[in-house]
Amino acid sequence: MNRDDMISRQLLLLARRIKQRRNLHIKNLNLTTEQGDALRYFAEHPHQTVAMFKDYQGITHQTARVIVQHMVKAKVVQLVPNPDDGRSKLVVVTPLGSTKYDQLDKHGWQTSAELFAGFTPEEQQQFLALARRANANLEGK
């Protein structure tokens, strides 16, 4: 077997292609990759704090705070008082942020459609199940 036959090599090439497309889509929305990830997180997990985002991403609090501060400046999110804890603020997606999130989501579905061109629905489900299982195998290692 040569290097091109290694499944990890093929998955790495696939991940790079997906990431390149994602980066182009995010750039067109005037967001950084990190901001795109944060927007997805806050849109899909309402009523979260910067600390919760930090834990989810596995980054430092300072890094998470800087990402959110830039997003506030760009009017993609806003910080509102946390009714359950006066020491923290909740990150809320603005209407502009919702529009950008919808565009990110649309681009993601377009990439998926291109990725699975020629696959049967059963093959798509098999691929997804195997990818989830492979990710689970490597989690925490």
NORTAKA-V446460 format. One record per helix or strand of 3 or more residues. SS is the DSSP state (alpha for helix, beta for strand). FROM is the first residue (numbers start at 1). LEN is the number of residues. If there is no record, write none. Layout:
# NORTAKA-V446460
ss:SS from:FROM len:LEN
ss:SS from:FROM len:LEN
This chain:
# NORTAKA-V446460
ss:alpha from:3 len:3
ss:alpha from:7 len:22
ss:alpha from:33 len:12
ss:alpha from:50 len:8
ss:alpha from:61 len:13
ss:beta from:77 len:5
ss:beta from:89 len:5
ss:alpha from:95 len:21
ss:alpha from:121 len:18
